Amino acid sequence: MVITRDCRIRYRSVEKDRWVTFGVRGFVLTGKRSQSTRDSWALLDRWWATIKKTVDERPAGPWMYSMTRDRVREIQL
């Protein structure tokens, strides 16, 4: 399972293809502004129960979720 701040990964065809080919499961920390490390930790802390539940319920990939301050939503690959 991957956690990244690279919010453009889903738009880069080679990276997206690798994500799908290798069945990666992951979360992308996104938002309207650049995040500090502290902001990223706060986001992870806020959504940790959701992350854990999703990983447990979806053991097979590929899948990708976007995490913002307000919500967690699946990104279509």
mmCIF file of the N, C-alpha and C atoms, coordinates in Angstrom:
data_MODEL
# 
_entry.id   MODEL 
# 
loop_
_atom_site.group_PDB 
_atom_site.id 
_atom_site.type_symbol 
_atom_site.label_atom_id 
_atom_site.label_alt_id 
_atom_site.label_comp_id 
_atom_site.label_asym_id 
_atom_site.label_entity_id 
_atom_site.label_seq_id 
_atom_site.pdbx_PDB_ins_code 
_atom_site.Cartn_x 
_atom_site.Cartn_y 
_atom_site.Cartn_z 
_atom_site.occupancy 
_atom_site.B_iso_or_equiv 
_atom_site.pdbx_formal_charge 
_atom_site.auth_seq_id 
_atom_site.auth_comp_id 
_atom_site.auth_asym_id 
_atom_site.auth_atom_id 
_atom_site.pdbx_PDB_model_num 
ATOM 1   N N  . MET A 1 1  ? 0.846   -1.163 0.000   1.00 0.00 ? 1  MET A N  1 
ATOM 2   C CA . MET A 1 1  ? 0.000   0.000  0.000   1.00 0.00 ? 1  MET A CA 1 
ATOM 3   C C  . MET A 1 1  ? 0.893   1.228  0.000   1.00 0.00 ? 1  MET A C  1 
ATOM 4   N N  . VAL A 1 2  ? 0.523   2.208  -0.810  1.00 0.00 ? 2  VAL A N  1 
ATOM 5   C CA . VAL A 1 2  ? 1.335   3.413  -1.002  1.00 0.00 ? 2  VAL A CA 1 
ATOM 6   C C  . VAL A 1 2  ? 0.579   4.627  -0.490  1.00 0.00 ? 2  VAL A C  1 
ATOM 7   N N  . ILE A 1 3  ? 1.301   5.538  0.129   1.00 0.00 ? 3  ILE A N  1 
ATOM 8   C CA . ILE A 1 3  ? 0.772   6.856  0.459   1.00 0.00 ? 3  ILE A CA 1 
ATOM 9   C C  . ILE A 1 3  ? 1.725   7.853  -0.182  1.00 0.00 ? 3  ILE A C  1 
ATOM 10  N N  . THR A 1 4  ? 1.164   8.766  -0.993  1.00 0.00 ? 4  THR A N  1 
ATOM 11  C CA . THR A 1 4  ? 2.002   9.720  -1.712  1.00 0.00 ? 4  THR A CA 1 
ATOM 12  C C  . THR A 1 4  ? 1.367   11.107 -1.703  1.00 0.00 ? 4  THR A C  1 
ATOM 13  N N  . ARG A 1 5  ? 2.206   12.113 -1.895  1.00 0.00 ? 5  ARG A N  1 
ATOM 14  C CA . ARG A 1 5  ? 1.704   13.482 -2.064  1.00 0.00 ? 5  ARG A CA 1 
ATOM 15  C C  . ARG A 1 5  ? 1.749   13.891 -3.538  1.00 0.00 ? 5  ARG A C  1 
ATOM 16  N N  . ASP A 1 6  ? 2.076   12.957 -4.405  1.00 0.00 ? 6  ASP A N  1 
ATOM 17  C CA . ASP A 1 6  ? 2.164   13.241 -5.844  1.00 0.00 ? 6  ASP A CA 1 
ATOM 18  C C  . ASP A 1 6  ? 0.765   13.219 -6.459  1.00 0.00 ? 6  ASP A C  1 
ATOM 19  N N  . CYS A 1 7  ? 0.070   14.335 -6.359  1.00 0.00 ? 7  CYS A N  1 
ATOM 20  C CA . CYS A 1 7  ? -1.318  14.387 -6.820  1.00 0.00 ? 7  CYS A CA 1 
ATOM 21  C C  . CYS A 1 7  ? -1.445  14.347 -8.344  1.00 0.00 ? 7  CYS A C  1 
ATOM 22  N N  . ARG A 1 8  ? -0.350  14.452 -9.080  1.00 0.00 ? 8  ARG A N  1 
ATOM 23  C CA . ARG A 1 8  ? -0.402  14.405 -10.546 1.00 0.00 ? 8  ARG A CA 1 
ATOM 24  C C  . ARG A 1 8  ? -0.171  12.992 -11.086 1.00 0.00 ? 8  ARG A C  1 
ATOM 25  N N  . ILE A 1 9  ? 0.063   12.016 -10.233 1.00 0.00 ? 9  ILE A N  1 
ATOM 26  C CA . ILE A 1 9  ? 0.414   10.665 -10.660 1.00 0.00 ? 9  ILE A CA 1 
ATOM 27  C C  . ILE A 1 9  ? -0.646  10.050 -11.570 1.00 0.00 ? 9  ILE A C  1 
ATOM 28  N N  . ARG A 1 10 ? -1.896  10.329 -11.300 1.00 0.00 ? 10 ARG A N  1 
ATOM 29  C CA . ARG A 1 10 ? -2.967  9.732  -12.111 1.00 0.00 ? 10 ARG A CA 1 
ATOM 30  C C  . ARG A 1 10 ? -3.030  10.314 -13.522 1.00 0.00 ? 10 ARG A C  1 
ATOM 31  N N  . TYR A 1 11 ? -2.359  11.427 -13.757 1.00 0.00 ? 11 TYR A N  1 
ATOM 32  C CA . TYR A 1 11 ? -2.357  12.051 -15.081 1.00 0.00 ? 11 TYR A CA 1 
ATOM 33  C C  . TYR A 1 11 ? -1.135  11.684 -15.917 1.00 0.00 ? 11 TYR A C  1 
ATOM 34  N N  . ARG A 1 12 ? -0.163  11.042 -15.319 1.00 0.00 ? 12 ARG A N  1 
ATOM 35  C CA . ARG A 1 12 ? 1.041   10.627 -16.047 1.00 0.00 ? 12 ARG A CA 1 
ATOM 36  C C  . ARG A 1 12 ? 0.839   9.189  -16.511 1.00 0.00 ? 12 ARG A C  1 
ATOM 37  N N  . SER A 1 13 ? 0.721   9.005  -17.816 1.00 0.00 ? 13 SER A N  1 
ATOM 38  C CA . SER A 1 13 ? 0.322   7.699  -18.354 1.00 0.00 ? 13 SER A CA 1 
ATOM 39  C C  . SER A 1 13 ? 1.261   6.561  -17.961 1.00 0.00 ? 13 SER A C  1 
ATOM 40  N N  . VAL A 1 14 ? 2.567   6.788  -17.959 1.00 0.00 ? 14 VAL A N  1 
ATOM 41  C CA . VAL A 1 14 ? 3.505   5.727  -17.621 1.00 0.00 ? 14 VAL A CA 1 
ATOM 42  C C  . VAL A 1 14 ? 3.353   5.330  -16.148 1.00 0.00 ? 14 VAL A C  1 
ATOM 43  N N  . GLU A 1 15 ? 3.275   6.305  -15.264 1.00 0.00 ? 15 GLU A N  1 
ATOM 44  C CA . GLU A 1 15 ? 3.131   5.996  -13.838 1.00 0.00 ? 15 GLU A CA 1 
ATOM 45  C C  . GLU A 1 15 ? 1.785   5.338  -13.553 1.00 0.00 ? 15 GLU A C  1 
ATOM 46  N N  . LYS A 1 16 ? 0.737   5.839  -14.163 1.00 0.00 ? 16 LYS A N  1 
ATOM 47  C CA . LYS A 1 16 ? -0.591  5.251  -13.974 1.00 0.00 ? 16 LYS A CA 1 
ATOM 48  C C  . LYS A 1 16 ? -0.609  3.814  -14.492 1.00 0.00 ? 16 LYS A C  1 
ATOM 49  N N  . ASP A 1 17 ? 0.017   3.579  -15.626 1.00 0.00 ? 17 ASP A N  1 
ATOM 50  C CA . ASP A 1 17 ? 0.085   2.230  -16.190 1.00 0.00 ? 17 ASP A CA 1 
ATOM 51  C C  . ASP A 1 17 ? 0.793   1.269  -15.237 1.00 0.00 ? 17 ASP A C  1 
ATOM 52  N N  . ARG A 1 18 ? 1.878   1.712  -14.636 1.00 0.00 ? 18 ARG A N  1 
ATOM 53  C CA . ARG A 1 18 ? 2.607   0.859  -13.682 1.00 0.00 ? 18 ARG A CA 1 
ATOM 54  C C  . ARG A 1 18 ? 1.758   0.577  -12.444 1.00 0.00 ? 18 ARG A C  1 
ATOM 55  N N  . TRP A 1 19 ? 1.042   1.589  -11.991 1.00 0.00 ? 19 TRP A N  1 
ATOM 56  C CA . TRP A 1 19 ? 0.148   1.448  -10.841 1.00 0.00 ? 19 TRP A CA 1 
ATOM 57  C C  . TRP A 1 19 ? -0.857  0.328  -11.110 1.00 0.00 ? 19 TRP A C  1 
ATOM 58  N N  . VAL A 1 20 ? -1.449  0.358  -12.306 1.00 0.00 ? 20 VAL A N  1 
ATOM 59  C CA . VAL A 1 20 ? -2.454  -0.647 -12.693 1.00 0.00 ? 20 VAL A CA 1 
ATOM 60  C C  . VAL A 1 20 ? -1.797  -2.007 -12.920 1.00 0.00 ? 20 VAL A C  1 
ATOM 61  N N  . THR A 1 21 ? -0.712  -2.045 -13.694 1.00 0.00 ? 21 THR A N  1 
ATOM 62  C CA . THR A 1 21 ? -0.033  -3.299 -14.034 1.00 0.00 ? 21 THR A CA 1 
ATOM 63  C C  . THR A 1 21 ? 0.394   -4.075 -12.789 1.00 0.00 ? 21 THR A C  1 
ATOM 64  N N  . PHE A 1 22 ? 0.894   -3.370 -11.782 1.00 0.00 ? 22 PHE A N  1 
ATOM 65  C CA . PHE A 1 22 ? 1.398   -4.041 -10.588 1.00 0.00 ? 22 PHE A CA 1 
ATOM 66  C C  . PHE A 1 22 ? 0.383   -4.102 -9.446  1.00 0.00 ? 22 PHE A C  1 
ATOM 67  N N  . GLY A 1 23 ? -0.853  -3.696 -9.722  1.00 0.00 ? 23 GLY A N  1 
ATOM 68  C CA . GLY A 1 23 ? -1.917  -3.827 -8.730  1.00 0.00 ? 23 GLY A CA 1 
ATOM 69  C C  . GLY A 1 23 ? -1.694  -3.031 -7.458  1.00 0.00 ? 23 GLY A C  1 
ATOM 70  N N  . VAL A 1 24 ? -1.156  -1.838 -7.616  1.00 0.00 ? 24 VAL A N  1 
ATOM 71  C CA . VAL A 1 24 ? -0.852  -1.006 -6.453  1.00 0.00 ? 24 VAL A CA 1 
ATOM 72  C C  . VAL A 1 24 ? -2.141  -0.515 -5.795  1.00 0.00 ? 24 VAL A C  1 
ATOM 73  N N  . ARG A 1 25 ? -2.125  -0.479 -4.485  1.00 0.00 ? 25 ARG A N  1 
ATOM 74  C CA . ARG A 1 25 ? -3.215  0.093  -3.700  1.00 0.00 ? 25 ARG A CA 1 
ATOM 75  C C  . ARG A 1 25 ? -2.647  1.316  -3.007  1.00 0.00 ? 25 ARG A C  1 
ATOM 76  N N  . GLY A 1 26 ? -3.371  2.444  -3.079  1.00 0.00 ? 26 GLY A N  1 
ATOM 77  C CA . GLY A 1 26 ? -2.775  3.602  -2.450  1.00 0.00 ? 26 GLY A CA 1 
ATOM 78  C C  . GLY A 1 26 ? -3.673  4.798  -2.258  1.00 0.00 ? 26 GLY A C  1 
ATOM 79  N N  . PHE A 1 27 ? -3.129  5.734  -1.498  1.00 0.00 ? 27 PHE A N  1 
ATOM 80  C CA . PHE A 1 27 ? -3.811  6.972  -1.162  1.00 0.00 ? 27 PHE A CA 1 
ATOM 81  C C  . PHE A 1 27 ? -2.930  8.142  -1.581  1.00 0.00 ? 27 PHE A C  1 
ATOM 82  N N  . VAL A 1 28 ? -3.581  9.157  -2.158  1.00 0.00 ? 28 VAL A N  1 
ATOM 83  C CA . VAL A 1 28 ? -2.877  10.351 -2.617  1.00 0.00 ? 28 VAL A CA 1 
ATOM 84  C C  . VAL A 1 28 ? -3.359  11.526 -1.774  1.00 0.00 ? 28 VAL A C  1 
ATOM 85  N N  . LEU A 1 29 ? -2.441  12.182 -1.096  1.00 0.00 ? 29 LEU A N  1 
ATOM 86  C CA . LEU A 1 29 ? -2.776  13.355 -0.295  1.00 0.00 ? 29 LEU A CA 1 
ATOM 87  C C  . LEU A 1 29 ? -2.898  14.538 -1.242  1.00 0.00 ? 29 LEU A C  1 
ATOM 88  N N  . THR A 1 30 ? -4.091  15.070 -1.364  1.00 0.00 ? 30 THR A N  1 
ATOM 89  C CA . THR A 1 30 ? -4.333  16.152 -2.314  1.00 0.00 ? 30 THR A CA 1 
ATOM 90  C C  . THR A 1 30 ? -4.926  17.362 -1.594  1.00 0.00 ? 30 THR A C  1 
ATOM 91  N N  . GLY A 1 31 ? -5.030  18.441 -2.322  1.00 0.00 ? 31 GLY A N  1 
ATOM 92  C CA . GLY A 1 31 ? -5.609  19.657 -1.784  1.00 0.00 ? 31 GLY A CA 1 
ATOM 93  C C  . GLY A 1 31 ? -5.362  20.799 -2.741  1.00 0.00 ? 31 GLY A C  1 
ATOM 94  N N  . LYS A 1 32 ? -5.941  21.940 -2.434  1.00 0.00 ? 32 LYS A N  1 
ATOM 95  C CA . LYS A 1 32 ? -5.823  23.095 -3.318  1.00 0.00 ? 32 LYS A CA 1 
ATOM 96  C C  . LYS A 1 32 ? -4.505  23.845 -3.147  1.00 0.00 ? 32 LYS A C  1 
ATOM 97  N N  . ARG A 1 33 ? -3.779  23.516 -2.085  1.00 0.00 ? 33 ARG A N  1 
ATOM 98  C CA . ARG A 1 33 ? -2.505  24.205 -1.861  1.00 0.00 ? 33 ARG A CA 1 
ATOM 99  C C  . ARG A 1 33 ? -1.436  23.188 -1.487  1.00 0.00 ? 33 ARG A C  1 
ATOM 100 N N  . SER A 1 34 ? -0.215  23.615 -1.556  1.00 0.00 ? 34 SER A N  1 
ATOM 101 C CA . SER A 1 34 ? 0.900   22.754 -1.197  1.00 0.00 ? 34 SER A CA 1 
ATOM 102 C C  . SER A 1 34 ? 0.821   22.408 0.287   1.00 0.00 ? 34 SER A C  1 
ATOM 103 N N  . GLN A 1 35 ? 1.183   21.177 0.619   1.00 0.00 ? 35 GLN A N  1 
ATOM 104 C CA . GLN A 1 35 ? 1.106   20.734 2.007   1.00 0.00 ? 35 GLN A CA 1 
ATOM 105 C C  . GLN A 1 35 ? 2.480   20.658 2.646   1.00 0.00 ? 35 GLN A C  1 
ATOM 106 N N  . SER A 1 36 ? 2.519   21.084 3.874   1.00 0.00 ? 36 SER A N  1 
ATOM 107 C CA . SER A 1 36 ? 3.731   20.891 4.660   1.00 0.00 ? 36 SER A CA 1 
ATOM 108 C C  . SER A 1 36 ? 3.707   19.462 5.200   1.00 0.00 ? 36 SER A C  1 
ATOM 109 N N  . THR A 1 37 ? 4.807   19.036 5.749   1.00 0.00 ? 37 THR A N  1 
ATOM 110 C CA . THR A 1 37 ? 4.847   17.713 6.375   1.00 0.00 ? 37 THR A CA 1 
ATOM 111 C C  . THR A 1 37 ? 3.847   17.651 7.520   1.00 0.00 ? 37 THR A C  1 
ATOM 112 N N  . ARG A 1 38 ? 3.741   18.697 8.273   1.00 0.00 ? 38 ARG A N  1 
ATOM 113 C CA . ARG A 1 38 ? 2.772   18.754 9.378   1.00 0.00 ? 38 ARG A CA 1 
ATOM 114 C C  . ARG A 1 38 ? 1.340   18.604 8.862   1.00 0.00 ? 38 ARG A C  1 
ATOM 115 N N  . ASP A 1 39 ? 1.010   19.279 7.758   1.00 0.00 ? 39 ASP A N  1 
ATOM 116 C CA . ASP A 1 39 ? -0.330  19.158 7.163   1.00 0.00 ? 39 ASP A CA 1 
ATOM 117 C C  . ASP A 1 39 ? -0.592  17.726 6.705   1.00 0.00 ? 39 ASP A C  1 
ATOM 118 N N  . SER A 1 40 ? 0.423   17.096 6.131   1.00 0.00 ? 40 SER A N  1 
ATOM 119 C CA . SER A 1 40 ? 0.279   15.710 5.670   1.00 0.00 ? 40 SER A CA 1 
ATOM 120 C C  . SER A 1 40 ? 0.011   14.778 6.842   1.00 0.00 ? 40 SER A C  1 
ATOM 121 N N  . TRP A 1 41 ? 0.756   14.957 7.930   1.00 0.00 ? 41 TRP A N  1 
ATOM 122 C CA . TRP A 1 41 ? 0.539   14.120 9.118   1.00 0.00 ? 41 TRP A CA 1 
ATOM 123 C C  . TRP A 1 41 ? -0.861  14.331 9.686   1.00 0.00 ? 41 TRP A C  1 
ATOM 124 N N  . ALA A 1 42 ? -1.327  15.572 9.688   1.00 0.00 ? 42 ALA A N  1 
ATOM 125 C CA . ALA A 1 42 ? -2.673  15.866 10.189  1.00 0.00 ? 42 ALA A CA 1 
ATOM 126 C C  . ALA A 1 42 ? -3.733  15.165 9.338   1.00 0.00 ? 42 ALA A C  1 
ATOM 127 N N  . LEU A 1 43 ? -3.525  15.158 8.036   1.00 0.00 ? 43 LEU A N  1 
ATOM 128 C CA . LEU A 1 43 ? -4.449  14.491 7.120   1.00 0.00 ? 43 LEU A CA 1 
ATOM 129 C C  . LEU A 1 43 ? -4.457  12.982 7.365   1.00 0.00 ? 43 LEU A C  1 
ATOM 130 N N  . LEU A 1 44 ? -3.289  12.407 7.520   1.00 0.00 ? 44 LEU A N  1 
ATOM 131 C CA . LEU A 1 44 ? -3.202  10.971 7.807   1.00 0.00 ? 44 LEU A CA 1 
ATOM 132 C C  . LEU A 1 44 ? -3.854  10.634 9.147   1.00 0.00 ? 44 LEU A C  1 
ATOM 133 N N  . ASP A 1 45 ? -3.621  11.463 10.125  1.00 0.00 ? 45 ASP A N  1 
ATOM 134 C CA . ASP A 1 45 ? -4.224  11.242 11.437  1.00 0.00 ? 45 ASP A CA 1 
ATOM 135 C C  . ASP A 1 45 ? -5.750  11.311 11.355  1.00 0.00 ? 45 ASP A C  1 
ATOM 136 N N  . ARG A 1 46 ? -6.244  12.284 10.633  1.00 0.00 ? 46 ARG A N  1 
ATOM 137 C CA . ARG A 1 46 ? -7.702  12.460 10.485  1.00 0.00 ? 46 ARG A CA 1 
ATOM 138 C C  . ARG A 1 46 ? -8.358  11.251 9.835   1.00 0.00 ? 46 ARG A C  1 
ATOM 139 N N  . TRP A 1 47 ? -7.717  10.676 8.818   1.00 0.00 ? 47 TRP A N  1 
ATOM 140 C CA . TRP A 1 47 ? -8.341  9.619  8.018   1.00 0.00 ? 47 TRP A CA 1 
ATOM 141 C C  . TRP A 1 47 ? -7.771  8.224  8.286   1.00 0.00 ? 47 TRP A C  1 
ATOM 142 N N  . TRP A 1 48 ? -6.950  8.044  9.316   1.00 0.00 ? 48 TRP A N  1 
ATOM 143 C CA . TRP A 1 48 ? -6.287  6.755  9.525   1.00 0.00 ? 48 TRP A CA 1 
ATOM 144 C C  . TRP A 1 48 ? -7.272  5.600  9.645   1.00 0.00 ? 48 TRP A C  1 
ATOM 145 N N  . ALA A 1 49 ? -8.373  5.768  10.358  1.00 0.00 ? 49 ALA A N  1 
ATOM 146 C CA . ALA A 1 49 ? -9.364  4.685  10.494  1.00 0.00 ? 49 ALA A CA 1 
ATOM 147 C C  . ALA A 1 49 ? -9.946  4.321  9.135   1.00 0.00 ? 49 ALA A C  1 
ATOM 148 N N  . THR A 1 50 ? -10.193 5.299  8.292   1.00 0.00 ? 50 THR A N  1 
ATOM 149 C CA . THR A 1 50 ? -10.712 5.048  6.944   1.00 0.00 ? 50 THR A CA 1 
ATOM 150 C C  . THR A 1 50 ? -9.680  4.330  6.091   1.00 0.00 ? 50 THR A C  1 
ATOM 151 N N  . ILE A 1 51 ? -8.423  4.736  6.201   1.00 0.00 ? 51 ILE A N  1 
ATOM 152 C CA . ILE A 1 51 ? -7.341  4.080  5.466   1.00 0.00 ? 51 ILE A CA 1 
ATOM 153 C C  . ILE A 1 51 ? -7.271  2.612  5.863   1.00 0.00 ? 51 ILE A C  1 
ATOM 154 N N  . LYS A 1 52 ? -7.237  2.362  7.149   1.00 0.00 ? 52 LYS A N  1 
ATOM 155 C CA . LYS A 1 52 ? -7.131  0.993  7.649   1.00 0.00 ? 52 LYS A CA 1 
ATOM 156 C C  . LYS A 1 52 ? -8.315  0.140  7.200   1.00 0.00 ? 52 LYS A C  1 
ATOM 157 N N  . LYS A 1 53 ? -9.518  0.683  7.294   1.00 0.00 ? 53 LYS A N  1 
ATOM 158 C CA . LYS A 1 53 ? -10.725 -0.044 6.878   1.00 0.00 ? 53 LYS A CA 1 
ATOM 159 C C  . LYS A 1 53 ? -10.686 -0.359 5.384   1.00 0.00 ? 53 LYS A C  1 
ATOM 160 N N  . THR A 1 54 ? -10.280 0.600  4.582   1.00 0.00 ? 54 THR A N  1 
ATOM 161 C CA . THR A 1 54 ? -10.211 0.400  3.136   1.00 0.00 ? 54 THR A CA 1 
ATOM 162 C C  . THR A 1 54 ? -9.192  -0.676 2.779   1.00 0.00 ? 54 THR A C  1 
ATOM 163 N N  . VAL A 1 55 ? -8.030  -0.625 3.387   1.00 0.00 ? 55 VAL A N  1 
ATOM 164 C CA . VAL A 1 55 ? -6.989  -1.618 3.122   1.00 0.00 ? 55 VAL A CA 1 
ATOM 165 C C  . VAL A 1 55 ? -7.479  -3.015 3.516   1.00 0.00 ? 55 VAL A C  1 
ATOM 166 N N  . ASP A 1 56 ? -8.146  -3.120 4.654   1.00 0.00 ? 56 ASP A N  1 
ATOM 167 C CA . ASP A 1 56 ? -8.665  -4.416 5.104   1.00 0.00 ? 56 ASP A CA 1 
ATOM 168 C C  . ASP A 1 56 ? -9.767  -4.945 4.189   1.00 0.00 ? 56 ASP A C  1 
ATOM 169 N N  . GLU A 1 57 ? -10.627 -4.057 3.721   1.00 0.00 ? 57 GLU A N  1 
ATOM 170 C CA . GLU A 1 57 ? -11.764 -4.470 2.893   1.00 0.00 ? 57 GLU A CA 1 
ATOM 171 C C  . GLU A 1 57 ? -11.401 -4.695 1.427   1.00 0.00 ? 57 GLU A C  1 
ATOM 172 N N  . ARG A 1 58 ? -10.305 -4.115 0.987   1.00 0.00 ? 58 ARG A N  1 
ATOM 173 C CA . ARG A 1 58 ? -9.906  -4.223 -0.426  1.00 0.00 ? 58 ARG A CA 1 
ATOM 174 C C  . ARG A 1 58 ? -8.471  -4.726 -0.534  1.00 0.00 ? 58 ARG A C  1 
ATOM 175 N N  . PRO A 1 59 ? -8.269  -6.028 -0.274  1.00 0.00 ? 59 PRO A N  1 
ATOM 176 C CA . PRO A 1 59 ? -6.907  -6.572 -0.271  1.00 0.00 ? 59 PRO A CA 1 
ATOM 177 C C  . PRO A 1 59 ? -6.256  -6.642 -1.654  1.00 0.00 ? 59 PRO A C  1 
ATOM 178 N N  . ALA A 1 60 ? -7.042  -6.582 -2.711  1.00 0.00 ? 60 ALA A N  1 
ATOM 179 C CA . ALA A 1 60 ? -6.485  -6.668 -4.064  1.00 0.00 ? 60 ALA A CA 1 
ATOM 180 C C  . ALA A 1 60 ? -6.565  -5.309 -4.757  1.00 0.00 ? 60 ALA A C  1 
ATOM 181 N N  . GLY A 1 61 ? -5.528  -4.987 -5.488  1.00 0.00 ? 61 GLY A N  1 
ATOM 182 C CA . GLY A 1 61 ? -5.506  -3.743 -6.258  1.00 0.00 ? 61 GLY A CA 1 
ATOM 183 C C  . GLY A 1 61 ? -5.628  -4.038 -7.723  1.00 0.00 ? 61 GLY A C  1 
ATOM 184 N N  . PRO A 1 62 ? -5.596  -3.060 -8.541  1.00 0.00 ? 62 PRO A N  1 
ATOM 185 C CA . PRO A 1 62 ? -5.211  -1.693 -8.241  1.00 0.00 ? 62 PRO A CA 1 
ATOM 186 C C  . PRO A 1 62 ? -6.406  -0.839 -7.796  1.00 0.00 ? 62 PRO A C  1 
ATOM 187 N N  . TRP A 1 63 ? -6.103  0.106  -6.929  1.00 0.00 ? 63 TRP A N  1 
ATOM 188 C CA . TRP A 1 63 ? -7.046  1.163  -6.594  1.00 0.00 ? 63 TRP A CA 1 
ATOM 189 C C  . TRP A 1 63 ? -6.281  2.348  -6.037  1.00 0.00 ? 63 TRP A C  1 
ATOM 190 N N  . MET A 1 64 ? -6.935  3.507  -6.126  1.00 0.00 ? 64 MET A N  1 
ATOM 191 C CA . MET A 1 64 ? -6.317  4.758  -5.676  1.00 0.00 ? 64 MET A CA 1 
ATOM 192 C C  . MET A 1 64 ? -7.412  5.632  -5.068  1.00 0.00 ? 64 MET A C  1 
ATOM 193 N N  . TYR A 1 65 ? -7.110  6.211  -3.920  1.00 0.00 ? 65 TYR A N  1 
ATOM 194 C CA . TYR A 1 65 ? -8.031  7.135  -3.264  1.00 0.00 ? 65 TYR A CA 1 
ATOM 195 C C  . TYR A 1 65 ? -7.358  8.480  -3.076  1.00 0.00 ? 65 TYR A C  1 
ATOM 196 N N  . SER A 1 66 ? -8.141  9.523  -3.235  1.00 0.00 ? 66 SER A N  1 
ATOM 197 C CA . SER A 1 66 ? -7.696  10.882 -2.978  1.00 0.00 ? 66 SER A CA 1 
ATOM 198 C C  . SER A 1 66 ? -8.134  11.253 -1.567  1.00 0.00 ? 66 SER A C  1 
ATOM 199 N N  . MET A 1 67 ? -7.235  11.874 -0.824  1.00 0.00 ? 67 MET A N  1 
ATOM 200 C CA . MET A 1 67 ? -7.563  12.309 0.534   1.00 0.00 ? 67 MET A CA 1 
ATOM 201 C C  . MET A 1 67 ? -7.377  13.820 0.641   1.00 0.00 ? 67 MET A C  1 
ATOM 202 N N  . THR A 1 68 ? -8.444  14.501 1.029   1.00 0.00 ? 68 THR A N  1 
ATOM 203 C CA . THR A 1 68 ? -8.373  15.931 1.304   1.00 0.00 ? 68 THR A CA 1 
ATOM 204 C C  . THR A 1 68 ? -8.810  16.158 2.745   1.00 0.00 ? 68 THR A C  1 
ATOM 205 N N  . ARG A 1 69 ? -8.791  17.383 3.161   1.00 0.00 ? 69 ARG A N  1 
ATOM 206 C CA . ARG A 1 69 ? -9.226  17.699 4.517   1.00 0.00 ? 69 ARG A CA 1 
ATOM 207 C C  . ARG A 1 69 ? -10.694 17.322 4.733   1.00 0.00 ? 69 ARG A C  1 
ATOM 208 N N  . ASP A 1 70 ? -11.488 17.362 3.658   1.00 0.00 ? 70 ASP A N  1 
ATOM 209 C CA . ASP A 1 70 ? -12.926 17.151 3.776   1.00 0.00 ? 70 ASP A CA 1 
ATOM 210 C C  . ASP A 1 70 ? -13.426 15.763 3.459   1.00 0.00 ? 70 ASP A C  1 
ATOM 211 N N  . ARG A 1 71 ? -12.664 15.002 2.651   1.00 0.00 ? 71 ARG A N  1 
ATOM 212 C CA . ARG A 1 71 ? -13.191 13.693 2.243   1.00 0.00 ? 71 ARG A CA 1 
ATOM 213 C C  . ARG A 1 71 ? -12.110 12.776 1.693   1.00 0.00 ? 71 ARG A C  1 
ATOM 214 N N  . VAL A 1 72 ? -12.511 11.503 1.600   1.00 0.00 ? 72 VAL A N  1 
ATOM 215 C CA . VAL A 1 72 ? -11.704 10.487 0.938   1.00 0.00 ? 72 VAL A CA 1 
ATOM 216 C C  . VAL A 1 72 ? -12.586 9.933  -0.173  1.00 0.00 ? 72 VAL A C  1 
ATOM 217 N N  . ARG A 1 73 ? -12.047 9.918  -1.400  1.00 0.00 ? 73 ARG A N  1 
ATOM 218 C CA . ARG A 1 73 ? -12.857 9.416  -2.507  1.00 0.00 ? 73 ARG A CA 1 
ATOM 219 C C  . ARG A 1 73 ? -11.986 8.606  -3.460  1.00 0.00 ? 73 ARG A C  1 
ATOM 220 N N  . GLU A 1 74 ? -12.609 7.612  -4.084  1.00 0.00 ? 74 GLU A N  1 
ATOM 221 C CA . GLU A 1 74 ? -11.867 6.766  -5.012  1.00 0.00 ? 74 GLU A CA 1 
ATOM 222 C C  . GLU A 1 74 ? -11.630 7.490  -6.318  1.00 0.00 ? 74 GLU A C  1 
ATOM 223 N N  . ILE A 1 75 ? -10.452 7.302  -6.861  1.00 0.00 ? 75 ILE A N  1 
ATOM 224 C CA . ILE A 1 75 ? -10.074 7.840  -8.160  1.00 0.00 ? 75 ILE A CA 1 
ATOM 225 C C  . ILE A 1 75 ? -10.147 6.703  -9.161  1.00 0.00 ? 75 ILE A C  1 
ATOM 226 N N  . GLN A 1 76 ? -10.870 6.893  -10.227 1.00 0.00 ? 76 GLN A N  1 
ATOM 227 C CA . GLN A 1 76 ? -10.991 5.871  -11.252 1.00 0.00 ? 76 GLN A CA 1 
ATOM 228 C C  . GLN A 1 76 ? -9.689  5.751  -12.029 1.00 0.00 ? 76 GLN A C  1 
ATOM 229 N N  . LEU A 1 77 ? -9.207  4.523  -12.131 1.00 0.00 ? 77 LEU A N  1 
ATOM 230 C CA . LEU A 1 77 ? -7.988  4.267  -12.887 1.00 0.00 ? 77 LEU A CA 1 
ATOM 231 C C  . LEU A 1 77 ? -8.366  3.759  -14.243 1.00 0.00 ? 77 LEU A C  1 
# 
